[in-house]
Protein backbone atom coordinates (compact mmCIF):
# COMPACT_ATOMS: atom_id res chain seq x y z
CA UNK A 1 0.00 0.00 0.00
CA UNK A 2 2.83 2.42 0.85
CA UNK A 3 5.93 3.17 -1.16
CA UNK A 4 9.29 2.02 0.25
CA UNK A 5 10.75 4.07 3.12
CA UNK A 6 13.46 5.60 0.89
CA UNK A 7 10.82 6.98 -1.47
CA UNK A 8 8.85 8.44 1.44
CA UNK A 9 12.04 9.99 2.84
CA UNK A 10 12.86 11.44 -0.58
CA UNK A 11 9.36 12.94 -0.75
CA UNK A 12 9.74 14.40 2.73
CA UNK A 13 13.12 15.90 1.87
CA UNK A 14 11.77 17.36 -1.37
CA UNK A 15 8.83 18.84 0.53
CA UNK A 16 11.15 20.47 3.07
CA UNK A 17 13.28 21.98 0.29
CA UNK A 18 10.16 23.20 -1.51
CA UNK A 19 8.82 24.79 1.69
CA UNK A 20 12.18 26.48 2.28
CA UNK A 21 12.16 27.85 -1.27
CA UNK A 22 8.58 29.08 -0.84
CA UNK A 23 9.65 30.94 2.27
CA UNK A 24 12.78 32.37 0.66
CA UNK A 25 10.76 33.41 -2.39
CA UNK A 26 8.40 35.29 -0.04
CA UNK A 27 5.42 33.37 -1.45
CA UNK A 28 4.20 32.57 2.06
CA UNK A 29 3.54 36.27 2.65
CA UNK A 30 -0.10 37.34 2.63
CA UNK A 31 0.87 40.64 0.99
CA UNK A 32 2.55 38.87 -1.93
CA UNK A 33 -0.48 36.65 -2.58
CA UNK A 34 -2.89 39.60 -2.38
CA UNK A 35 -0.54 41.50 -4.71
CA UNK A 36 -0.89 38.61 -7.16
CA UNK A 37 -4.67 38.84 -7.06
CA UNK A 38 -4.48 42.60 -7.60
CA UNK A 39 -2.06 42.24 -10.52
CA UNK A 40 0.74 44.09 -8.73
CA UNK A 41 3.10 41.26 -7.77
CA UNK A 42 3.84 38.30 -10.02
CA UNK A 43 6.13 36.43 -7.63
CA UNK A 44 3.61 33.61 -7.14
CA UNK A 45 3.18 32.99 -10.88
CA UNK A 46 6.93 32.96 -11.43
CA UNK A 47 7.72 30.60 -8.57
CA UNK A 48 4.82 28.20 -9.10
CA UNK A 49 5.33 28.20 -12.88
CA UNK A 50 9.00 27.38 -12.36
CA UNK A 51 8.06 24.61 -9.92
CA UNK A 52 5.63 23.07 -12.43
CA UNK A 53 8.19 23.15 -15.25
CA UNK A 54 11.09 21.81 -13.15
CA UNK A 55 8.83 19.17 -11.59
CA UNK A 56 7.53 18.05 -14.99
CA UNK A 57 11.03 17.73 -16.41
CA UNK A 58 12.21 15.87 -13.32
CA UNK A 59 9.28 13.48 -13.29
CA UNK A 60 9.49 12.51 -16.93
CA UNK A 61 13.28 12.33 -16.91
CA UNK A 62 13.29 10.04 -13.86
CA UNK A 63 10.23 7.97 -14.76
CA UNK A 64 12.24 5.38 -16.74
CA UNK A 65 14.52 4.80 -13.72
CA UNK A 66 11.56 3.56 -11.62
CA UNK A 67 12.76 5.73 -8.71
CA UNK A 68 9.12 6.70 -8.26
CA UNK A 69 5.71 5.86 -9.61
CA UNK A 70 2.92 8.04 -10.92
CA UNK A 71 -0.49 7.71 -9.34
CA UNK A 72 -2.86 9.25 -11.88
CA UNK A 73 -6.24 10.13 -10.41
CA UNK A 74 -9.42 9.78 -12.46
CA UNK A 75 -10.65 12.88 -14.29
CA UNK A 76 -14.03 13.44 -12.65
CA UNK A 77 -15.42 16.66 -14.09
CA UNK A 78 -17.82 17.63 -11.29
CA UNK A 79 -15.15 16.90 -8.70
CA UNK A 80 -12.74 19.23 -10.47
CA UNK A 81 -15.32 22.02 -10.68
CA UNK A 82 -16.45 21.69 -7.05
CA UNK A 83 -12.89 21.22 -5.77
CA UNK A 84 -11.65 24.19 -7.77
CA UNK A 85 -14.46 26.37 -6.44
CA UNK A 86 -13.74 25.32 -2.84
CA UNK A 87 -10.01 25.87 -3.36
CA UNK A 88 -10.66 29.35 -4.79
CA UNK A 89 -13.04 30.30 -1.98
CA UNK A 90 -10.57 29.08 0.63
CA UNK A 91 -7.71 30.95 -0.99
CA UNK A 92 -9.75 34.16 -1.29
CA UNK A 93 -10.88 33.99 2.34
CA UNK A 94 -7.53 32.97 3.84
CA UNK A 95 -5.11 34.58 1.40
CA UNK A 96 -2.99 31.43 1.15
CA UNK A 97 -3.10 28.26 -0.91
CA UNK A 98 -2.47 25.02 1.02
CA UNK A 99 1.29 24.98 0.37
CA UNK A 100 1.87 28.63 1.18
CA UNK A 101 -0.45 28.32 4.19
CA UNK A 102 1.70 25.55 5.67
CA UNK A 103 4.85 27.56 4.89
CA UNK A 104 3.29 30.60 6.61
CA UNK A 105 2.57 28.42 9.66
CA UNK A 106 6.26 27.51 9.65
CA UNK A 107 7.02 31.23 9.78
CA UNK A 108 4.75 31.57 12.81
CA UNK A 109 1.96 33.52 11.10
CA UNK A 110 -1.06 33.12 13.36
CA UNK A 111 -3.61 33.81 10.59
CA UNK A 112 -2.30 30.79 8.70
CA UNK A 113 -2.93 28.53 11.73
CA UNK A 114 -6.67 28.97 11.21
CA UNK A 115 -6.25 28.04 7.57
CA UNK A 116 -4.32 24.91 8.50
CA UNK A 117 -7.05 23.99 10.98
CA UNK A 118 -9.60 24.53 8.20
CA UNK A 119 -7.58 22.26 5.89
CA UNK A 120 -7.65 19.48 8.48
CA UNK A 121 -11.38 19.92 9.10
CA UNK A 122 -12.04 19.97 5.35
CA UNK A 123 -9.92 16.86 4.82
CA UNK A 124 -11.82 15.10 7.60
CA UNK A 125 -15.17 16.01 6.04
CA UNK A 126 -13.90 14.88 2.64
CA UNK A 127 -12.73 11.50 3.96
CA UNK A 128 -15.95 10.98 5.90
CA UNK A 129 -18.23 11.69 2.95
CA UNK A 130 -15.95 10.48 0.15
CA UNK A 131 -17.99 7.38 -0.84
CA UNK A 132 -21.19 9.42 -1.09
CA UNK A 133 -19.50 12.30 -2.91
CA UNK A 134 -17.79 9.92 -5.36
CA UNK A 135 -21.12 8.41 -6.38
CA UNK A 136 -22.65 11.85 -6.84
CA UNK A 137 -19.83 13.51 -8.79
CA UNK A 138 -18.88 10.34 -10.66
CA UNK A 139 -22.39 10.14 -12.08
CA UNK A 140 -21.81 13.51 -13.76
CA UNK A 141 -18.84 12.35 -15.83
CA UNK A 142 -15.69 10.30 -15.28
CA UNK A 143 -13.06 10.34 -18.02
CA UNK A 144 -10.91 7.78 -16.20
CA UNK A 145 -7.20 7.95 -15.41
CA UNK A 146 -5.98 10.03 -18.31
CA UNK A 147 -3.16 12.49 -18.88
CA UNK A 148 -2.93 15.19 -21.57
CA UNK A 149 -0.34 13.20 -23.55
CA UNK A 150 -2.58 10.12 -23.44
CA UNK A 151 -5.69 12.10 -24.42
CA UNK A 152 -3.92 13.70 -27.37
CA UNK A 153 -1.72 10.76 -28.37
CA UNK A 154 1.41 12.91 -28.07
CA UNK A 155 4.69 12.72 -26.20
CA UNK A 156 4.78 14.19 -22.69
CA UNK A 157 7.84 16.16 -23.81
CA UNK A 158 5.72 18.19 -26.23
CA UNK A 159 3.58 19.30 -23.30
CA UNK A 160 6.64 19.99 -21.17
CA UNK A 161 8.21 22.11 -23.92
CA UNK A 162 4.92 24.01 -24.30
CA UNK A 163 4.79 24.56 -20.52
CA UNK A 164 8.37 25.79 -20.54
CA UNK A 165 7.70 28.25 -23.37
CA UNK A 166 4.57 29.52 -21.60
CA UNK A 167 6.50 29.93 -18.33
CA UNK A 168 9.29 31.87 -20.05
CA UNK A 169 6.72 34.06 -21.79
CA UNK A 170 4.87 34.67 -18.50
CA UNK A 171 8.11 35.70 -16.78
CA UNK A 172 8.98 38.03 -19.66
CA UNK A 173 5.51 39.61 -19.68
CA UNK A 174 5.36 40.01 -15.91
CA UNK A 175 8.90 41.42 -15.84
CA UNK A 176 7.84 44.08 -18.35
CA UNK A 177 4.68 44.86 -16.34
CA UNK A 178 6.71 45.09 -13.13
CA UNK A 179 9.19 47.45 -14.83
CA UNK A 180 6.34 49.59 -16.21
CA UNK A 181 4.83 49.96 -12.72
CA UNK A 182 8.16 50.96 -11.12
GROMACS elastic network, one bead per residue, 0.5 to 0.9 nm:
[ bonds ]
;  ai    aj funct       b0    kb
    2     5     6  0.84014   500
    2     8     6  0.85290   500
    3     6     6  0.81724   500
    3     7     6  0.62037   500
    3     8     6  0.65521   500
    3    68     6  0.85464   500
    3    69     6  0.88744   500
    4     7     6  0.54760   500
    4     8     6  0.65425   500
    4     9     6  0.88206   500
    5     8     6  0.50501   500
    5     9     6  0.60613   500
    5    10     6  0.85154   500
    6     9     6  0.50047   500
    6    10     6  0.60562   500
    6    11     6  0.85628   500
    7    11     6  0.61714   500
    7    12     6  0.85935   500
    7    67     6  0.76016   500
    7    68     6  0.70094   500
    8    11     6  0.50278   500
    8    12     6  0.61697   500
    8    13     6  0.86072   500
    9    13     6  0.60869   500
    9    14     6  0.84907   500
   10    13     6  0.50893   500
   10    14     6  0.60638   500
   10    15     6  0.84995   500
   11    14     6  0.50726   500
   11    15     6  0.60629   500
   11    16     6  0.86324   500
   12    15     6  0.50347   500
   12    16     6  0.62397   500
   12    17     6  0.87080   500
   13    16     6  0.51284   500
   13    17     6  0.62806   500
   13    18     6  0.85758   500
   14    17     6  0.51343   500
   14    18     6  0.60636   500
   14    19     6  0.85648   500
   15    19     6  0.60648   500
   15    20     6  0.85218   500
   16    19     6  0.50935   500
   16    20     6  0.61441   500
   16    21     6  0.86159   500
   17    20     6  0.50420   500
   17    21     6  0.61779   500
   17    22     6  0.85965   500
   18    21     6  0.50674   500
   18    22     6  0.61267   500
   18    23     6  0.86286   500
   18    51     6  0.87750   500
   19    23     6  0.62273   500
   19    24     6  0.86178   500
   19    99     6  0.76522   500
   19   100     6  0.79594   500
   19   102     6  0.81944   500
   19   103     6  0.57984   500
   19   106     6  0.87929   500
   20    23     6  0.51262   500
   20    24     6  0.61453   500
   20    25     6  0.84780   500
   20   103     6  0.78512   500
   21    25     6  0.58486   500
   21    26     6  0.84311   500
   21    27     6  0.87146   500
   21    47     6  0.89715   500
   22    25     6  0.50914   500
   22    26     6  0.62618   500
   22    27     6  0.53576   500
   22    28     6  0.63047   500
   22    47     6  0.79148   500
   22    99     6  0.84525   500
   22   100     6  0.70241   500
   22   103     6  0.70030   500
   23    26     6  0.50811   500
   23    27     6  0.61342   500
   23    28     6  0.56915   500
   23    29     6  0.81157   500
   23   100     6  0.81901   500
   23   103     6  0.64237   500
   23   104     6  0.77101   500
   23   106     6  0.88218   500
   23   107     6  0.79578   500
   24    27     6  0.77220   500
   24    28     6  0.86981   500
   25    28     6  0.79697   500
   25    43     6  0.76141   500
   25    44     6  0.85930   500
   25    47     6  0.74386   500
   26    29     6  0.56345   500
   26    32     6  0.71138   500
   26    43     6  0.80017   500
   26    44     6  0.87308   500
   27    30     6  0.79316   500
   27    31     6  0.89188   500
   27    32     6  0.62235   500
   27    33     6  0.68517   500
   27    43     6  0.69262   500
   27    44     6  0.59752   500
   27    47     6  0.79703   500
   27   100     6  0.64824   500
   27   103     6  0.86162   500
   27   104     6  0.87895   500
   28    31     6  0.87945   500
   28    32     6  0.76315   500
   28    33     6  0.77518   500
   28    96     6  0.73367   500
   28    97     6  0.89832   500
   28    99     6  0.83044   500
   28   101     6  0.66525   500
   28   102     6  0.82831   500
   28   103     6  0.57899   500
   28   104     6  0.50457   500
   28   105     6  0.88162   500
   28   107     6  0.83286   500
   29    32     6  0.53557   500
   29    33     6  0.66116   500
   29    34     6  0.88153   500
   29    95     6  0.89100   500
   29    96     6  0.82706   500
   29   100     6  0.79624   500
   29   104     6  0.69227   500
   30    33     6  0.52667   500
   30    34     6  0.61601   500
   30    35     6  0.84474   500
   30    94     6  0.87053   500
   30    95     6  0.58575   500
   30    96     6  0.67450   500
   30   104     6  0.85275   500
   31    34     6  0.51515   500
   31    35     6  0.59304   500
   31    36     6  0.85778   500
   31    95     6  0.85287   500
   32    36     6  0.62642   500
   32    37     6  0.88593   500
   32    40     6  0.87690   500
   32    41     6  0.63412   500
   32    42     6  0.82114   500
   32    43     6  0.71617   500
   32    44     6  0.74791   500
   33    37     6  0.65154   500
   33    38     6  0.87484   500
   33    41     6  0.78145   500
   33    42     6  0.87601   500
   33    43     6  0.83247   500
   33    44     6  0.68421   500
   33    95     6  0.64466   500
   33    96     6  0.68872   500
   33    97     6  0.89490   500
   34    37     6  0.50724   500
   34    38     6  0.62299   500
   34    39     6  0.86057   500
   34    40     6  0.85904   500
   34    41     6  0.82316   500
   34    92     6  0.88261   500
   34    95     6  0.66620   500
   34    96     6  0.88935   500
   35    38     6  0.50102   500
   35    39     6  0.60556   500
   35    42     6  0.75887   500
   35    43     6  0.88714   500
   36    39     6  0.50882   500
   36    40     6  0.59309   500
   36    42     6  0.55331   500
   36    43     6  0.73641   500
   36    44     6  0.67227   500
   36    45     6  0.78697   500
   37    40     6  0.77247   500
   37    41     6  0.81716   500
   38    41     6  0.77024   500
   39    42     6  0.71231   500
   40   177     6  0.86046   500
   40   178     6  0.74829   500
   40   181     6  0.81901   500
   41    44     6  0.76960   500
   41    45     6  0.88369   500
   41   174     6  0.85371   500
   41   178     6  0.75118   500
   42    45     6  0.54166   500
   42    46     6  0.63301   500
   42    47     6  0.87427   500
   42   171     6  0.84072   500
   42   174     6  0.63192   500
   42   175     6  0.83158   500
   42   178     6  0.80051   500
   43    46     6  0.52119   500
   43    47     6  0.61155   500
   43    48     6  0.84592   500
   44    47     6  0.52953   500
   44    48     6  0.58807   500
   44    49     6  0.80748   500
   45    48     6  0.53683   500
   45    49     6  0.56218   500
   45    50     6  0.82209   500
   45   167     6  0.87160   500
   45   170     6  0.79818   500
   45   171     6  0.81521   500
   45   174     6  0.89000   500
   46    49     6  0.52227   500
   46    50     6  0.60200   500
   46    51     6  0.85598   500
   46   167     6  0.75480   500
   46   168     6  0.89982   500
   46   170     6  0.75578   500
   46   171     6  0.61283   500
   46   174     6  0.84966   500
   47    50     6  0.51398   500
   47    51     6  0.61505   500
   47    52     6  0.87158   500
   48    52     6  0.61698   500
   48    53     6  0.86409   500
   49    52     6  0.51573   500
   49    53     6  0.62706   500
   49    54     6  0.86046   500
   49   163     6  0.84761   500
   49   164     6  0.85859   500
   49   166     6  0.88480   500
   49   167     6  0.58394   500
   49   168     6  0.89693   500
   49   170     6  0.85773   500
   49   171     6  0.89000   500
   50    53     6  0.51861   500
   50    54     6  0.60004   500
   50    55     6  0.82516   500
   50   164     6  0.83538   500
   50   167     6  0.69560   500
   50   168     6  0.89045   500
   51    54     6  0.52389   500
   51    55     6  0.57426   500
   51    56     6  0.83033   500
   52    55     6  0.51158   500
   52    56     6  0.59434   500
   52    57     6  0.85673   500
   52   163     6  0.82628   500
   52   164     6  0.89810   500
   53    56     6  0.51442   500
   53    57     6  0.62209   500
   53    58     6  0.85314   500
   53   160     6  0.68814   500
   53   161     6  0.87324   500
   53   163     6  0.64305   500
   53   164     6  0.59214   500
   53   167     6  0.76439   500
   54    57     6  0.52218   500
   54    58     6  0.60465   500
   54    59     6  0.85288   500
   54   164     6  0.88257   500
   55    58     6  0.50288   500
   55    59     6  0.59555   500
   55    60     6  0.85636   500
   56    59     6  0.51834   500
   56    60     6  0.61920   500
   56    61     6  0.83374   500
   56   160     6  0.65368   500
   56   163     6  0.89721   500
   57    60     6  0.54727   500
   57    61     6  0.58778   500
   57    62     6  0.84153   500
   57   157     6  0.82124   500
   57   160     6  0.68488   500
   58    61     6  0.51528   500
   58    62     6  0.59535   500
   58    63     6  0.82725   500
   59    62     6  0.53130   500
   59    63     6  0.57797   500
   59    68     6  0.84394   500
   59    70     6  0.86924   500
   60    63     6  0.50853   500
   60    64     6  0.76427   500
   60   156     6  0.76233   500
   60   157     6  0.79636   500
   61    64     6  0.70299   500
   61    65     6  0.82671   500
   62    65     6  0.53850   500
   62    66     6  0.70689   500
   62    67     6  0.67332   500
   62    68     6  0.77363   500
   63    66     6  0.55719   500
   63    67     6  0.69269   500
   63    68     6  0.67108   500
   63    69     6  0.71648   500
   63    70     6  0.82529   500
   64    67     6  0.80556   500
   65    68     6  0.79081   500
   66    69     6  0.66053   500
   72    75     6  0.89228   500
   72   145     6  0.57478   500
   72   146     6  0.71925   500
   72   147     6  0.77282   500
   73    76     6  0.87580   500
   73   144     6  0.77987   500
   73   145     6  0.55410   500
   73   146     6  0.79065   500
   74   142     6  0.68899   500
   74   143     6  0.66643   500
   74   146     6  0.67891   500
   75    79     6  0.82366   500
   75    80     6  0.77054   500
   75   141     6  0.83514   500
   75   142     6  0.57516   500
   75   143     6  0.51110   500
   75   144     6  0.54474   500
   75   145     6  0.61135   500
   75   146     6  0.67816   500
   75   147     6  0.87912   500
   76    79     6  0.53769   500
   76    80     6  0.63249   500
   76    81     6  0.88997   500
   76   134     6  0.89257   500
   76   137     6  0.69654   500
   76   138     6  0.60854   500
   76   140     6  0.78620   500
   76   141     6  0.58666   500
   76   143     6  0.62731   500
   76   144     6  0.73707   500
   77    80     6  0.51836   500
   77    81     6  0.63503   500
   77    82     6  0.87121   500
   77   137     6  0.75781   500
   77   138     6  0.79777   500
   77   140     6  0.71321   500
   77   141     6  0.57718   500
   77   142     6  0.64799   500
   77   143     6  0.78082   500
   78    81     6  0.50874   500
   78    82     6  0.60311   500
   78    83     6  0.82257   500
   78   136     6  0.87448   500
   78   137     6  0.52181   500
   78   138     6  0.73896   500
   78   139     6  0.88104   500
   78   140     6  0.62427   500
   78   141     6  0.70388   500
   78   142     6  0.86134   500
   79    82     6  0.52271   500
   79    83     6  0.56792   500
   79    84     6  0.81368   500
   79   133     6  0.85779   500
   79   134     6  0.81757   500
   79   137     6  0.57767   500
   79   138     6  0.77960   500
   80    83     6  0.51029   500
   80    84     6  0.57489   500
   80    85     6  0.83755   500
   81    84     6  0.51622   500
   81    85     6  0.61361   500
   81    86     6  0.86496   500
   82    85     6  0.51213   500
   82    86     6  0.61816   500
   82    87     6  0.85180   500
   83    86     6  0.51152   500
   83    87     6  0.59835   500
   83    88     6  0.84888   500
   84    87     6  0.50003   500
   84    88     6  0.60387   500
   84    89     6  0.85326   500
   85    88     6  0.50993   500
   85    89     6  0.61121   500
   85    90     6  0.85145   500
   86    89     6  0.51053   500
   86    90     6  0.60239   500
   86    91     6  0.84569   500
   87    90     6  0.51490   500
   87    91     6  0.60597   500
   87    92     6  0.85392   500
   87    97     6  0.77097   500
   87    98     6  0.87632   500
   88    91     6  0.50754   500
   88    92     6  0.60166   500
   88    93     6  0.85138   500
   88    97     6  0.85681   500
   89    92     6  0.51074   500
   89    93     6  0.60774   500
   89    94     6  0.84457   500
   90    93     6  0.52052   500
   90    94     6  0.58843   500
   90    95     6  0.77790   500
   90    96     6  0.79483   500
   90    97     6  0.76628   500
   90   115     6  0.82427   500
   90   118     6  0.88864   500
   91    94     6  0.52323   500
   91    95     6  0.50578   500
   91    96     6  0.52043   500
   91    97     6  0.53382   500
   91    98     6  0.81691   500
   92    95     6  0.53805   500
   92    96     6  0.76888   500
   92    97     6  0.88942   500
   93    96     6  0.83810   500
   94    97     6  0.80157   500
   94   101     6  0.84724   500
   94   111     6  0.78562   500
   94   112     6  0.74660   500
   94   114     6  0.84281   500
   94   115     6  0.63194   500
   95   101     6  0.82829   500
   95   112     6  0.86947   500
   96    99     6  0.77797   500
   96   100     6  0.56067   500
   96   101     6  0.50329   500
   96   102     6  0.87733   500
   96   104     6  0.83616   500
   96   112     6  0.76148   500
   96   115     6  0.79625   500
   97   100     6  0.54029   500
   97   101     6  0.57408   500
   97   102     6  0.85793   500
   98   102     6  0.62625   500
   98   103     6  0.86618   500
   98   115     6  0.81381   500
   98   116     6  0.77065   500
   98   119     6  0.75749   500
   99   102     6  0.53474   500
   99   103     6  0.63089   500
   99   104     6  0.86346   500
  100   104     6  0.59495   500
  100   105     6  0.85150   500
  100   112     6  0.88705   500
  101   104     6  0.50048   500
  101   105     6  0.62566   500
  101   106     6  0.86934   500
  101   109     6  0.89815   500
  101   112     6  0.54687   500
  101   113     6  0.79444   500
  101   115     6  0.67153   500
  101   116     6  0.67214   500
  102   106     6  0.63649   500
  102   107     6  0.88030   500
  102   112     6  0.72559   500
  102   113     6  0.81883   500
  102   115     6  0.85375   500
  102   116     6  0.66779   500
  103   107     6  0.64848   500
  103   108     6  0.88804   500
  103   112     6  0.87281   500
  104   108     6  0.64422   500
  104   109     6  0.55205   500
  104   110     6  0.84182   500
  104   111     6  0.85886   500
  104   112     6  0.59720   500
  104   113     6  0.83148   500
  105   109     6  0.53378   500
  105   110     6  0.70009   500
  105   111     6  0.82578   500
  105   112     6  0.55049   500
  105   113     6  0.58782   500
  105   116     6  0.78142   500
  106   109     6  0.75334   500
  108   111     6  0.89323   500
  108   112     6  0.81985   500
  108   113     6  0.83294   500
  109   112     6  0.56021   500
  109   113     6  0.70131   500
  110   113     6  0.52148   500
  110   114     6  0.72981   500
  111   114     6  0.57585   500
  111   115     6  0.70327   500
  112   116     6  0.62111   500
  112   117     6  0.85910   500
  113   116     6  0.50415   500
  113   117     6  0.61733   500
  113   118     6  0.85416   500
  114   118     6  0.61112   500
  114   119     6  0.86091   500
  115   119     6  0.61584   500
  115   120     6  0.87172   500
  116   120     6  0.63748   500
  116   121     6  0.86684   500
  117   120     6  0.51964   500
  117   121     6  0.62334   500
  117   122     6  0.85313   500
  118   121     6  0.50242   500
  118   122     6  0.59046   500
  118   123     6  0.83830   500
  119   122     6  0.50406   500
  119   123     6  0.59797   500
  119   124     6  0.85008   500
  120   123     6  0.50337   500
  120   124     6  0.61132   500
  120   125     6  0.86316   500
  121   124     6  0.50666   500
  121   125     6  0.62472   500
  121   126     6  0.85744   500
  122   125     6  0.51005   500
  122   126     6  0.60637   500
  122   127     6  0.86149   500
  123   127     6  0.61178   500
  123   128     6  0.84955   500
  124   127     6  0.52036   500
  124   128     6  0.60773   500
  124   129     6  0.86198   500
  125   128     6  0.50896   500
  125   129     6  0.61310   500
  125   130     6  0.81248   500
  126   129     6  0.53850   500
  126   130     6  0.54597   500
  126   133     6  0.82958   500
  127   130     6  0.50944   500
  127   131     6  0.82207   500
  128   131     6  0.79036   500
  128   132     6  0.88657   500
  129   132     6  0.54956   500
  129   133     6  0.60324   500
  129   134     6  0.85074   500
  130   133     6  0.50221   500
  130   134     6  0.58263   500
  130   135     6  0.85794   500
  131   134     6  0.51860   500
  131   135     6  0.64509   500
  131   136     6  0.88157   500
  132   135     6  0.53957   500
  132   136     6  0.64130   500
  132   137     6  0.88266   500
  133   136     6  0.50546   500
  133   137     6  0.60115   500
  133   138     6  0.80140   500
  134   137     6  0.53697   500
  134   138     6  0.54302   500
  134   139     6  0.81519   500
  135   138     6  0.52011   500
  135   139     6  0.60897   500
  136   139     6  0.55235   500
  136   140     6  0.71693   500
  137   140     6  0.53566   500
  137   141     6  0.72071   500
  137   142     6  0.83380   500
  138   141     6  0.55472   500
  138   142     6  0.56099   500
  139   142     6  0.74200   500
  142   145     6  0.88059   500
  143   146     6  0.70854   500
  146   149     6  0.83321   500
  146   150     6  0.61621   500
  146   151     6  0.64569   500
  147   150     6  0.51711   500
  147   151     6  0.60946   500
  147   152     6  0.86047   500
  147   156     6  0.89648   500
  148   151     6  0.50274   500
  148   152     6  0.60743   500
  148   153     6  0.82115   500
  148   154     6  0.81476   500
  148   156     6  0.78551   500
  148   159     6  0.78910   500
  149   152     6  0.52537   500
  149   153     6  0.55775   500
  149   155     6  0.57050   500
  149   156     6  0.52882   500
  149   157     6  0.86990   500
  149   158     6  0.82983   500
  149   159     6  0.72557   500
  150   153     6  0.50406   500
  150   154     6  0.67142   500
  150   155     6  0.81965   500
  150   156     6  0.84455   500
  151   154     6  0.80218   500
  152   155     6  0.87386   500
  154   157     6  0.83672   500
  154   158     6  0.70652   500
  154   159     6  0.82705   500
  155   158     6  0.55697   500
  155   159     6  0.72793   500
  156   159     6  0.52841   500
  156   160     6  0.62756   500
  156   161     6  0.87190   500
  157   161     6  0.59690   500
  157   162     6  0.83877   500
  158   161     6  0.51890   500
  158   162     6  0.61768   500
  158   163     6  0.86064   500
  159   163     6  0.60676   500
  159   164     6  0.85267   500
  160   164     6  0.60868   500
  160   165     6  0.86127   500
  161   165     6  0.61825   500
  161   166     6  0.85770   500
  162   165     6  0.51516   500
  162   166     6  0.61527   500
  162   167     6  0.85579   500
  163   166     6  0.50831   500
  163   167     6  0.60487   500
  163   168     6  0.85976   500
  164   167     6  0.50504   500
  164   168     6  0.61655   500
  164   169     6  0.85264   500
  165   168     6  0.51670   500
  165   169     6  0.61035   500
  165   170     6  0.85383   500
  166   169     6  0.50254   500
  166   170     6  0.60131   500
  166   171     6  0.85984   500
  167   170     6  0.50093   500
  167   171     6  0.61881   500
  167   172     6  0.85726   500
  168   171     6  0.51726   500
  168   172     6  0.61818   500
  168   173     6  0.86170   500
  169   172     6  0.50461   500
  169   173     6  0.60544   500
  169   174     6  0.84745   500
  170   173     6  0.51199   500
  170   174     6  0.59558   500
  170   175     6  0.82985   500
  171   174     6  0.51775   500
  171   175     6  0.58445   500
  171   176     6  0.85265   500
  172   175     6  0.51049   500
  172   176     6  0.62926   500
  172   177     6  0.87234   500
  173   176     6  0.52190   500
  173   177     6  0.62808   500
  173   178     6  0.86253   500
  174   178     6  0.59459   500
  174   179     6  0.84409   500
  175   178     6  0.50575   500
  175   179     6  0.61239   500
  175   180     6  0.85693   500
  176   179     6  0.50535   500
  176   180     6  0.60949   500
  176   181     6  0.86776   500
  177   180     6  0.50151   500
  177   181     6  0.62573   500
  177   182     6  0.87500   500
  178   181     6  0.52367   500
  178   182     6  0.63729   500
  179   182     6  0.52117   500
